[in-house]
C-alpha cells in the first residue's frame, strides 16, 4: 500500500458546500453517470462523494444495487446521510487514500471531483 500524506482539506458545513458546489455536482452527476456505462449488476462505490450528488443519482438509476459514497469530510457525509437517504444508498467517512474495503467489494468505483483534493492520487 502506498502511504499518502493526510489531506489538508477542511470542510465545515455540508449545506454551505451544497450551495457553493453541490448545484454543479448534481448537474454533472447525470452526465457522468451516463458516460460511465456502469455494469447492470453489482455494488458501486463513489470516492469523495461530497454531499452525495453522484451517489444519489446512481442509486436512483440502479435500485437493485447497493451504492456507497465515501468522503473524508464529516460535515459532508452527515449532510448526505440527512438529505439523500435511500434504501440502497449509504455514506461512510473514509479517506480516499486509505479506503476500508476489501478488493472486489464493488463492481465499479467512481470519483467525480475528489482527485483535486487528494495529496497523492496514486
One Martini backbone bead per residue (centre of mass of N, CA, C, O) as a GRO file, in nm:
protein
  122
    1UNK     BB    1   0.097   0.036   0.022
    2UNK     BB    2   0.043   0.366  -0.027
    3UNK     BB    3   0.158   0.647   0.130
    4UNK     BB    4  -0.019   0.933   0.242
    5UNK     BB    5  -0.077   1.231   0.301
    6UNK     BB    6  -0.275   1.420   0.451
    7UNK     BB    7  -0.531   1.606   0.414
    8UNK     BB    8  -0.590   1.972   0.391
    9UNK     BB    9  -0.883   1.949   0.400
   10UNK     BB   10  -1.160   2.171   0.493
   11UNK     BB   11  -1.472   2.106   0.653
   12UNK     BB   12  -1.788   2.267   0.788
   13UNK     BB   13  -2.042   2.260   0.559
   14UNK     BB   14  -2.279   2.104   0.372
   15UNK     BB   15  -2.474   2.334   0.286
   16UNK     BB   16  -2.257   2.521   0.173
   17UNK     BB   17  -2.152   2.328  -0.040
   18UNK     BB   18  -2.417   2.296  -0.190
   19UNK     BB   19  -2.432   2.596  -0.279
   20UNK     BB   20  -2.149   2.610  -0.416
   21UNK     BB   21  -2.121   2.294  -0.563
   22UNK     BB   22  -2.372   2.102  -0.572
   23UNK     BB   23  -2.520   2.220  -0.822
   24UNK     BB   24  -2.292   2.101  -1.011
   25UNK     BB   25  -2.275   1.800  -0.927
   26UNK     BB   26  -2.564   1.734  -1.010
   27UNK     BB   27  -2.533   1.794  -1.312
   28UNK     BB   28  -2.286   1.601  -1.356
   29UNK     BB   29  -2.403   1.327  -1.263
   30UNK     BB   30  -2.578   1.257  -1.510
   31UNK     BB   31  -2.350   1.259  -1.720
   32UNK     BB   32  -2.152   1.064  -1.577
   33UNK     BB   33  -2.342   0.819  -1.556
   34UNK     BB   34  -2.369   0.785  -1.860
   35UNK     BB   35  -2.061   0.763  -1.934
   36UNK     BB   36  -1.975   0.508  -1.749
   37UNK     BB   37  -2.121   0.242  -1.792
   38UNK     BB   38  -2.242   0.065  -1.587
   39UNK     BB   39  -2.315  -0.203  -1.448
   40UNK     BB   40  -2.610  -0.366  -1.380
   41UNK     BB   41  -2.442  -0.513  -1.163
   42UNK     BB   42  -2.352  -0.419  -0.858
   43UNK     BB   43  -2.166  -0.248  -0.661
   44UNK     BB   44  -2.108   0.105  -0.570
   45UNK     BB   45  -1.841   0.344  -0.559
   46UNK     BB   46  -1.791   0.665  -0.404
   47UNK     BB   47  -1.525   0.884  -0.417
   48UNK     BB   48  -1.573   1.176  -0.289
   49UNK     BB   49  -1.899   1.267  -0.246
   50UNK     BB   50  -1.965   1.469  -0.052
   51UNK     BB   51  -2.319   1.532  -0.070
   52UNK     BB   52  -2.417   1.292  -0.297
   53UNK     BB   53  -2.501   1.323  -0.601
   54UNK     BB   54  -2.392   1.071  -0.749
   55UNK     BB   55  -2.489   0.846  -0.564
   56UNK     BB   56  -2.791   0.920  -0.595
   57UNK     BB   57  -2.808   0.877  -0.900
   58UNK     BB   58  -2.727   0.581  -0.900
   59UNK     BB   59  -2.946   0.478  -0.707
   60UNK     BB   60  -3.183   0.559  -0.888
   61UNK     BB   61  -3.086   0.377  -1.139
   62UNK     BB   62  -2.992   0.130  -0.912
   63UNK     BB   63  -3.200  -0.035  -0.704
   64UNK     BB   64  -3.041  -0.327  -0.707
   65UNK     BB   65  -2.809  -0.161  -0.578
   66UNK     BB   66  -2.532  -0.083  -0.387
   67UNK     BB   67  -2.451   0.241  -0.255
   68UNK     BB   68  -2.132   0.406  -0.186
   69UNK     BB   69  -2.030   0.685   0.001
   70UNK     BB   70  -1.725   0.876   0.029
   71UNK     BB   71  -1.565   1.082   0.291
   72UNK     BB   72  -1.354   1.297   0.487
   73UNK     BB   73  -1.607   1.482   0.540
   74UNK     BB   74  -1.828   1.491   0.788
   75UNK     BB   75  -2.033   1.715   0.697
   76UNK     BB   76  -2.098   1.573   0.424
   77UNK     BB   77  -2.193   1.301   0.525
   78UNK     BB   78  -2.420   1.406   0.700
   79UNK     BB   79  -2.577   1.545   0.478
   80UNK     BB   80  -2.620   1.299   0.297
   81UNK     BB   81  -2.777   1.132   0.506
   82UNK     BB   82  -3.009   1.350   0.546
   83UNK     BB   83  -3.077   1.418   0.216
   84UNK     BB   84  -3.013   1.103   0.066
   85UNK     BB   85  -3.202   0.892   0.145
   86UNK     BB   86  -3.177   0.529   0.093
   87UNK     BB   87  -3.195   0.188   0.073
   88UNK     BB   88  -2.928   0.181  -0.150
   89UNK     BB   89  -2.790   0.413   0.040
   90UNK     BB   90  -2.457   0.505   0.154
   91UNK     BB   91  -2.245   0.665   0.412
   92UNK     BB   92  -1.885   0.720   0.455
   93UNK     BB   93  -1.609   0.762   0.644
   94UNK     BB   94  -1.327   0.832   0.417
   95UNK     BB   95  -1.019   0.785   0.277
   96UNK     BB   96  -0.906   0.775  -0.045
   97UNK     BB   97  -0.606   0.656   0.052
   98UNK     BB   98  -0.785   0.457   0.280
   99UNK     BB   99  -0.979   0.226   0.217
  100UNK     BB  100  -1.221  -0.004   0.397
  101UNK     BB  101  -1.193  -0.215   0.147
  102UNK     BB  102  -1.210  -0.485  -0.028
  103UNK     BB  103  -1.133  -0.642  -0.282
  104UNK     BB  104  -1.426  -0.677  -0.483
  105UNK     BB  105  -1.675  -0.524  -0.353
  106UNK     BB  106  -1.692  -0.373  -0.631
  107UNK     BB  107  -1.792  -0.321  -0.966
  108UNK     BB  108  -1.762  -0.002  -0.909
  109UNK     BB  109  -1.580   0.315  -0.947
  110UNK     BB  110  -1.615   0.659  -0.843
  111UNK     BB  111  -1.491   1.002  -0.935
  112UNK     BB  112  -1.553   1.335  -0.967
  113UNK     BB  113  -1.360   1.570  -0.769
  114UNK     BB  114  -1.134   1.457  -0.559
  115UNK     BB  115  -0.837   1.466  -0.683
  116UNK     BB  116  -0.777   1.763  -0.603
  117UNK     BB  117  -0.761   1.663  -0.271
  118UNK     BB  118  -0.535   1.456  -0.328
  119UNK     BB  119  -0.208   1.446  -0.259
  120UNK     BB  120  -0.182   1.122  -0.369
  121UNK     BB  121  -0.347   0.964  -0.631
  122UNK     BB  122  -0.196   0.680  -0.636
   0.00000   0.00000   0.00000
